[in-house]
């Protein structure tokens, strides 16, 4: 049950990243802007849907996410359907 909820949240994260980047591939987005939990982000990484990296905005440390080809495909197909 919990696993399904986390999978669903991870998929929703894909849609949010896709929308935040206007569907542009190879575009990083600060994950703090999505307000997703660590477990959700970890599941999306585990599924191979996103890649994360540590960034800095001035003196502030943030994590950014990038949709993988698979993540982009999944998000795009849900938006077209």
C-alpha positions as CSV (number, residue, x, y, z in Angstrom):
1,X,0.0,0.0,0.0
2,X,2.7,2.5,1.0
3,X,4.8,1.4,-2.0
4,X,1.9,2.2,-4.3
5,X,1.5,5.7,-2.8
6,X,5.2,6.4,-3.1
7,X,5.2,5.2,-6.8
8,X,2.2,7.4,-7.5
9,X,3.9,10.4,-5.8
10,X,7.1,9.7,-7.8
11,X,5.1,9.7,-11.1
12,X,3.4,12.9,-10.1
13,X,6.9,14.4,-9.5
14,X,7.7,13.6,-13.1
15,X,4.7,15.5,-14.3
16,X,5.6,18.5,-12.2
17,X,9.2,18.5,-13.5
18,X,7.9,18.1,-17.0
19,X,5.6,21.1,-16.6
20,X,8.2,23.2,-14.8
21,X,10.6,22.7,-17.7
22,X,7.9,23.2,-20.3
23,X,8.7,19.7,-21.6
24,X,12.2,20.7,-22.6
25,X,14.6,17.7,-22.3
26,X,18.0,18.2,-20.7
27,X,16.6,21.0,-18.4
28,X,17.4,21.0,-14.7
29,X,14.8,22.1,-12.2
30,X,15.4,22.9,-8.5
31,X,13.6,20.2,-6.5
32,X,12.9,22.5,-3.6
33,X,10.3,24.2,-5.9
34,X,8.3,20.9,-6.1
35,X,8.0,20.4,-2.3
36,X,8.4,16.6,-2.7
37,X,9.6,14.4,0.1
38,X,12.9,12.6,0.1
39,X,11.2,9.2,-0.3
40,X,9.4,10.4,-3.4
41,X,12.5,11.7,-5.0
42,X,14.4,8.6,-4.1
43,X,11.8,6.4,-5.7
44,X,11.9,8.4,-8.9
45,X,15.7,8.0,-9.0
46,X,15.4,4.3,-8.2
47,X,12.9,3.9,-11.1
48,X,15.4,5.6,-13.4
49,X,13.0,8.5,-14.0
50,X,15.1,11.4,-12.7
51,X,18.8,12.3,-12.0
52,X,19.5,14.6,-9.1
53,X,22.5,16.8,-8.4
54,X,23.6,19.2,-5.7
55,X,23.7,22.8,-6.8
56,X,24.2,26.2,-5.2
57,X,22.1,29.3,-5.7
58,X,24.4,31.9,-4.2
59,X,25.2,30.6,-0.8
60,X,22.1,28.3,-0.6
61,X,22.6,24.6,-1.3
62,X,19.8,23.0,-3.3
63,X,19.1,19.8,-5.2
64,X,18.1,19.9,-8.8
65,X,16.4,17.2,-10.9
66,X,16.6,16.2,-14.5
67,X,14.2,13.9,-16.3
68,X,15.9,10.9,-17.8
69,X,14.8,9.9,-21.3
70,X,12.5,7.3,-19.7
71,X,11.1,9.9,-17.3
72,X,10.6,12.4,-20.1
73,X,8.8,9.8,-22.2
74,X,6.5,8.8,-19.4
75,X,5.6,12.4,-18.5
76,X,5.1,13.3,-22.2
77,X,2.9,10.3,-22.9
78,X,0.7,11.1,-20.0
79,X,0.3,14.8,-21.1
80,X,-0.5,13.8,-24.7
81,X,-3.0,11.1,-23.7
